[in-house]
Amino acid sequence: MNKRKFILSMVITMAILVIVYCVFVMFSTNSDFRDALDTGTAGKTNVLVVGVDKDGKRSDVNMLFSVDSKNKTIKLLSIPRDTRVKLPDGSHVKINACIGKENGEELLIETVKELTGLPVNDFCKVNFVALRNIIDILGGVEFDVPIDMDYDDPAQDLHIHLKAGPQVLNGEDAEGLLRFRSGYANADLGRINTQQAFLKELINQKMRPKYIFKAFPVVKEITKNLETDMSAMYIMQYAWKFRDSEKTQFDSYTLPGAPKTINGASYYICDEAATETLVRTEFGYVDGEEATDADYSINEKVID
C-alpha cells in the first residue's frame, strides 16, 4: 500500500469511528443494573451477555466472556438455561427465569456471580432480532451445521429448518441454529456446544480490519436492540484490540454439572467444586479476585 492510500484508509477509518461514537451517544444505556457490576482491571474484563426471547422474560442464552486484551485471549463460560439457582427469597428457579423478575438484570448478574465465583464487570442484553440483522449485515457466517434441525414455534415466531453440513448461514438461519435444542441427545448441552462453535467461527471470520466499514449499520442495529452499560468508545477500543483474530486465543467452557429431575422438573445442577477449580485454573480467579501465583501453588492436604 502506497503512502496516499494508507493516509486515505486512516482518514476513512477515523471518520467511521467518529460516526459510530456519535450514534452511540445519541442514546442512553440502561443503568438500572450498574450497582450490581464490579470494577474491572486494566487488562481483563468479564462481560455477561444474555440473549432474550421475544417477550424478554427468559434468557435462553447466558454467556460470560472473560476478555484479556493484554494477552489477546477470550474465555467463554456458557451457563445452561436450566441451571437451578436459589433466589434471595429462598425459592429455586431455572436461571433463564431471572431476567423476567423484578429488577431482573440485577438479579441475573448477582446470581451469575454467586454461581460462578467470577466478577461481572459489564452486561449486555440483546434480543434475537439484533443478532439476525447483524449477521445479515456482515454477509452471513460459514458454518458446518452438526445435525438436521426442524422446529416450529408460532408463539415465538420461530421456524427452524436447516440441513446438516457446511453452508453460509444468514441471520434467520443463525438464530435458528443458536436456539435449536430439541434434536440433540443431550438437549441444552448439545446446543451450547453448537453456540460456542458458531461464536468461534463468527470471531475468526468477522474480527478483521475490513469489517470496520460495516461498523455504522451494525451500531444502528445495536442501538435498537441492545441494553448495556458500556459506552461507544469502550466497545470500539476493545473491538480494535482484537482486530486480528488469528492472534486471538478463544477457549470455551460449560458450567460443570449434570442434569437432574426434581419434583418433576428438569434442571441442570452446578458442580460447585468443579466450577471453583475451572474458574481458578482457566479463568484465573479465586473468591472473585484475580488469582496470584500463590493461589496456583496451594497443595491440598490429605487427612488420614
MARKOLZA-78627 format. One line per field, with one value per residue (C-alpha): residue number from 1; residue in one letter; y, z, x. Coordinates in pm, 1 decimal. Layout:
residues N
lumvex = [NUM,...]
nuro = [a,...]
y = [Y,...]
z = [Z,...]
x = [X,...]
This chain:
residues 304
lumvex = [1,2,3,4,5,6,7,8,9,10,11,12,13,14,15,16,17,18,19,20,21,22,23,24,25,26,27,28,29,30,31,32,33,34,35,36,37,38,39,40,41,42,43,44,45,46,47,48,49,50,51,52,53,54,55,56,57,58,59,60,61,62,63,64,65,66,67,68,69,70,71,72,73,74,75,76,77,78,79,80,81,82,83,84,85,86,87,88,89,90,91,92,93,94,95,96,97,98,99,100,101,102,103,104,105,106,107,108,109,110,111,112,113,114,115,116,117,118,119,120,121,122,123,124,125,126,127,128,129,130,131,132,133,134,135,136,137,138,139,140,141,142,143,144,145,146,147,148,149,150,151,152,153,154,155,156,157,158,159,160,161,162,163,164,165,166,167,168,169,170,171,172,173,174,175,176,177,178,179,180,181,182,183,184,185,186,187,188,189,190,191,192,193,194,195,196,197,198,199,200,201,202,203,204,205,206,207,208,209,210,211,212,213,214,215,216,217,218,219,220,221,222,223,224,225,226,227,228,229,230,231,232,233,234,235,236,237,238,239,240,241,242,243,244,245,246,247,248,249,250,251,252,253,254,255,256,257,258,259,260,261,262,263,264,265,266,267,268,269,270,271,272,273,274,275,276,277,278,279,280,281,282,283,284,285,286,287,288,289,290,291,292,293,294,295,296,297,298,299,300,301,302,303,304]
nuro = [m,n,k,r,k,f,i,l,s,m,v,i,t,m,a,i,l,v,i,v,y,c,v,f,v,m,f,s,t,n,s,d,f,r,d,a,l,d,t,g,t,a,g,k,t,n,v,l,v,v,g,v,d,k,d,g,k,r,s,d,v,n,m,l,f,s,v,d,s,k,n,k,t,i,k,l,l,s,i,p,r,d,t,r,v,k,l,p,d,g,s,h,v,k,i,n,a,c,i,g,k,e,n,g,e,e,l,l,i,e,t,v,k,e,l,t,g,l,p,v,n,d,f,c,k,v,n,f,v,a,l,r,n,i,i,d,i,l,g,g,v,e,f,d,v,p,i,d,m,d,y,d,d,p,a,q,d,l,h,i,h,l,k,a,g,p,q,v,l,n,g,e,d,a,e,g,l,l,r,f,r,s,g,y,a,n,a,d,l,g,r,i,n,t,q,q,a,f,l,k,e,l,i,n,q,k,m,r,p,k,y,i,f,k,a,f,p,v,v,k,e,i,t,k,n,l,e,t,d,m,s,a,m,y,i,m,q,y,a,w,k,f,r,d,s,e,k,t,q,f,d,s,y,t,l,p,g,a,p,k,t,i,n,g,a,s,y,y,i,c,d,e,a,a,t,e,t,l,v,r,t,e,f,g,y,v,d,g,e,e,a,t,d,a,d,y,s,i,n,e,k,v,i,d]
y = [0.0,342.4,642.1,811.7,502.4,448.4,805.1,776.2,447.4,601.4,905.1,682.6,461.8,760.7,906.6,583.0,570.3,925.5,836.0,528.6,736.1,996.6,731.4,575.2,897.3,973.5,703.2,635.3,291.8,114.9,192.3,10.5,-274.5,-71.2,-117.4,-493.6,-464.8,-499.4,-275.8,-427.8,-430.9,-256.8,-565.8,-803.0,-759.5,-1004.0,-937.8,-1115.5,-1145.7,-1272.5,-1341.0,-1299.8,-1445.5,-1248.5,-1121.3,-1060.7,-1268.9,-1552.8,-1554.4,-1861.3,-1771.1,-1687.6,-1641.9,-1491.9,-1370.0,-1308.4,-1079.5,-1018.5,-751.1,-766.2,-1136.8,-1146.2,-1417.3,-1464.2,-1725.3,-1809.3,-1975.9,-2091.0,-2135.5,-2379.1,-2215.1,-2490.5,-2432.4,-2446.4,-2138.4,-2009.3,-1664.1,-1421.8,-1518.9,-1880.5,-2015.3,-2208.7,-2140.8,-2206.1,-1931.3,-1826.1,-1709.0,-1446.5,-1184.7,-1177.9,-1097.7,-756.5,-590.2,-890.1,-770.6,-700.7,-1030.2,-1223.3,-1052.1,-1124.8,-1482.7,-1543.3,-1401.8,-1625.1,-1930.1,-1897.6,-1708.1,-1471.0,-1093.9,-935.7,-604.2,-535.3,-650.9,-682.2,-790.7,-848.1,-986.6,-1217.4,-952.6,-773.3,-1093.8,-1177.5,-835.6,-805.2,-1143.0,-1029.3,-700.6,-894.0,-1113.6,-1434.0,-1686.0,-2003.9,-2291.6,-2669.6,-2743.9,-3059.5,-3212.5,-3163.3,-2905.9,-2886.5,-2698.6,-2459.1,-2237.9,-1994.0,-1823.2,-1715.5,-1669.7,-1923.9,-2153.9,-2360.1,-2571.3,-2645.6,-2938.9,-3075.5,-2981.1,-2683.5,-2374.6,-1997.4,-1904.6,-1582.3,-1405.4,-1609.7,-1934.5,-1828.7,-1751.9,-2093.2,-2264.7,-2090.1,-2151.1,-2510.7,-2779.4,-3043.7,-3266.1,-3308.5,-3625.5,-3412.3,-3125.6,-2790.6,-2911.7,-3001.3,-2658.7,-2492.4,-2680.7,-2556.0,-2199.3,-2198.0,-2338.1,-2076.1,-1791.6,-1909.3,-1900.2,-1560.5,-1414.3,-1580.8,-1466.9,-1117.2,-970.2,-830.7,-474.6,-490.7,-519.5,-177.5,-47.2,-238.4,-56.9,204.7,-29.6,-274.1,3.4,118.2,-228.5,-230.5,98.6,-50.6,-391.5,-393.6,-278.7,-232.7,-27.2,5.0,328.0,359.8,421.2,140.3,-109.0,21.5,18.2,-347.6,-441.4,-270.4,-453.4,-784.6,-683.8,-960.9,-1274.6,-1504.6,-1385.1,-1425.8,-1737.9,-1831.8,-2102.2,-2207.9,-2396.8,-2502.5,-2462.9,-2800.4,-3001.2,-3257.7,-3279.1,-3384.0,-3413.0,-3250.5,-3264.0,-3349.7,-3057.7,-3092.2,-2893.0,-2862.7,-2885.9,-2699.6,-2892.2,-2630.6,-2792.6,-2846.2,-2490.6,-2347.8,-2542.9,-2432.9,-2067.9,-2078.8,-2275.0,-2148.5,-1805.4,-1703.9,-1606.0,-1710.4,-1588.9,-1331.5,-1181.9,-1237.6,-1524.4,-1474.0,-1716.1,-1830.6,-1937.2,-2178.7,-2333.8,-2438.7,-2812.7,-2996.7,-3183.5,-3531.6,-3606.1,-3973.0]
z = [0.0,-100.6,130.4,-29.2,2.2,360.7,461.1,284.9,464.3,801.5,735.8,638.4,942.6,1178.8,1016.9,1071.3,1434.8,1486.5,1326.7,1546.2,1855.7,1761.1,1704.5,2041.9,2240.0,2096.3,2314.3,2682.5,2817.5,3082.7,3419.9,3649.8,3689.9,3727.1,4104.7,4056.7,3836.2,3960.7,3885.1,3621.8,3581.7,3320.9,3104.9,3180.6,3186.9,3226.8,3019.8,3080.4,2753.4,2755.9,2465.9,2547.9,2385.1,2205.9,2520.4,2705.9,3006.4,2962.6,2885.6,2670.5,2615.8,2914.3,2836.9,3048.4,2842.9,3013.9,2777.4,2827.0,2584.5,2709.8,2641.5,2349.1,2499.0,2517.6,2751.4,2736.5,3009.7,2895.5,3160.7,3067.2,3071.7,3300.8,3571.0,3910.9,4123.6,4456.7,4474.4,4766.9,4888.2,4921.4,4620.3,4337.6,3964.6,3637.9,3571.6,3249.8,3457.3,3649.4,3375.8,3382.3,3751.7,3922.0,3868.5,3650.7,3506.0,3850.8,3983.6,3696.3,3739.5,4112.7,4051.7,3795.7,4031.5,4314.5,4088.4,3919.3,4166.7,3883.8,3895.1,3629.6,3501.1,3210.8,3095.3,2758.6,2694.3,2330.5,2155.1,1858.4,1614.1,1654.2,1606.9,1292.0,1135.5,1234.0,1078.4,756.3,759.7,795.1,497.9,682.3,853.1,708.1,941.1,945.3,1087.6,1302.8,1261.6,1070.5,1253.1,1217.5,1469.3,1463.9,1746.4,1613.5,1953.4,1933.2,1553.9,1545.2,1245.5,1210.9,903.1,849.5,691.6,835.6,657.6,563.2,445.2,474.9,740.0,704.3,1006.2,1025.9,988.9,1255.9,1501.1,1437.0,1484.9,1817.2,1957.0,1842.6,2110.6,2080.8,1841.1,2049.7,2253.7,2547.9,2485.3,2609.1,2640.0,2271.4,2186.7,2396.3,2207.4,1879.2,2011.2,2116.5,1782.3,1596.3,1804.6,1730.1,1358.3,1388.0,1560.3,1322.5,1013.2,1110.2,1358.2,1077.7,973.3,652.6,854.4,1014.6,717.8,849.3,1183.3,1116.6,1020.8,1297.2,1556.9,1422.8,1497.2,1840.5,1935.1,1871.0,2026.5,2296.7,2658.9,2807.3,3049.1,2802.2,2618.8,2248.4,2281.3,2534.4,2288.5,1991.5,2183.3,2272.9,1921.8,1776.4,2012.4,1882.3,1516.0,1418.0,1511.0,1404.1,1705.7,1949.2,2162.1,2209.7,2465.0,2560.1,2860.3,3001.5,3366.3,3525.4,3636.5,3534.5,3452.7,3730.2,3770.1,4085.8,4165.0,3802.6,3658.4,3460.7,3596.1,3545.3,3879.4,3909.5,4042.6,4283.5,4343.6,3971.9,3896.1,4156.6,4002.6,3649.3,3749.6,3925.1,3667.4,3340.2,3420.9,3687.1,3972.7,4337.2,4554.5,4293.3,4271.1,4011.6,4125.7,4229.9,4187.4,4545.1,4459.2,4197.2,4426.7,4707.1,4772.4,4904.3,5229.2,5271.6,5626.8,5724.5]
x = [0.0,148.4,152.3,-150.1,-370.7,-255.5,-348.0,-686.3,-755.8,-672.8,-894.6,-1187.8,-1136.5,-1126.5,-1436.9,-1625.5,-1514.9,-1642.4,-1976.8,-2003.1,-1935.2,-2194.6,-2458.1,-2388.2,-2402.4,-2745.3,-2898.0,-2857.4,-2775.7,-2975.7,-2817.3,-3059.8,-2813.4,-2491.9,-2477.7,-2450.8,-2140.5,-1783.1,-1486.8,-1261.1,-884.4,-672.9,-624.3,-911.0,-1286.5,-1576.4,-1887.6,-2217.5,-2407.4,-2764.6,-2996.7,-3364.3,-3672.5,-3945.4,-4116.4,-3788.9,-3893.5,-3643.4,-3272.0,-3219.9,-2854.3,-2632.6,-2264.4,-1988.2,-1692.3,-1358.5,-1168.6,-795.4,-678.4,-318.6,-268.8,-515.7,-734.0,-1110.5,-1253.6,-1621.2,-1825.0,-2169.6,-2436.9,-2716.4,-3059.8,-3195.7,-2932.7,-3104.9,-3035.6,-3156.5,-3315.1,-3281.5,-3631.2,-3520.3,-3709.2,-3543.4,-3582.3,-3407.5,-3155.2,-3327.5,-3627.2,-3426.3,-3439.0,-3820.4,-3848.2,-3845.4,-3504.8,-3427.6,-3096.7,-2953.2,-3088.2,-2930.6,-2593.1,-2584.4,-2696.0,-2420.6,-2158.4,-2279.2,-2299.3,-1959.4,-1743.0,-1647.3,-1689.2,-1911.7,-1777.4,-2013.3,-2354.3,-2529.2,-2885.0,-2970.2,-3275.4,-3252.7,-3374.3,-3042.4,-2845.3,-3039.1,-2985.3,-2618.8,-2534.8,-2702.0,-2509.3,-2183.3,-2269.0,-2350.9,-2125.1,-1979.1,-2062.0,-2086.6,-2432.6,-2393.7,-2743.3,-3067.1,-3279.3,-3658.5,-3870.1,-4165.9,-4292.7,-4555.8,-4587.3,-4222.8,-4236.0,-3954.1,-3922.3,-3604.9,-3536.0,-3166.7,-2989.1,-2665.6,-2344.8,-2122.3,-2310.5,-2334.4,-2589.2,-2785.3,-2932.2,-3250.7,-3056.7,-2806.3,-3086.4,-3239.0,-2904.7,-2840.8,-3188.9,-3246.9,-3204.6,-3477.2,-3280.5,-2966.0,-2925.3,-2808.8,-3053.8,-2920.0,-2559.7,-2563.8,-2698.3,-2426.8,-2155.5,-2301.0,-2332.9,-1967.9,-1851.4,-2056.1,-1911.9,-1558.6,-1634.2,-1801.4,-1494.0,-1248.1,-1436.2,-1552.4,-1299.8,-1085.3,-999.0,-1204.7,-1525.5,-1469.9,-1669.6,-1970.8,-1949.6,-2218.3,-2506.4,-2405.7,-2415.4,-2752.8,-2890.2,-2728.9,-2893.0,-3236.0,-3199.5,-2932.3,-2917.6,-2572.3,-2367.0,-2079.2,-2004.3,-1931.3,-1559.7,-1522.0,-1671.1,-1473.8,-1145.3,-1189.7,-1300.2,-993.1,-755.9,-889.6,-899.3,-653.1,-846.7,-562.0,-361.8,-651.6,-687.1,-1052.2,-1136.5,-1488.2,-1623.1,-1958.9,-2052.3,-1966.1,-2266.0,-2524.9,-2898.3,-3136.3,-3512.9,-3653.0,-4026.2,-4099.2,-3898.9,-3575.2,-3282.0,-2908.0,-2725.9,-2396.7,-2096.5,-1960.1,-1620.3,-1553.6,-1667.3,-1430.1,-1141.0,-1231.4,-1259.0,-921.1,-720.8,-869.2,-1012.6,-759.9,-991.1,-1014.5,-1303.1,-1399.3,-1048.2,-777.8,-556.2,-194.3,96.9,39.8,-314.5,-180.1,79.0,-157.3,-123.7,-426.6,-354.9,-489.5,-601.9,-595.4]
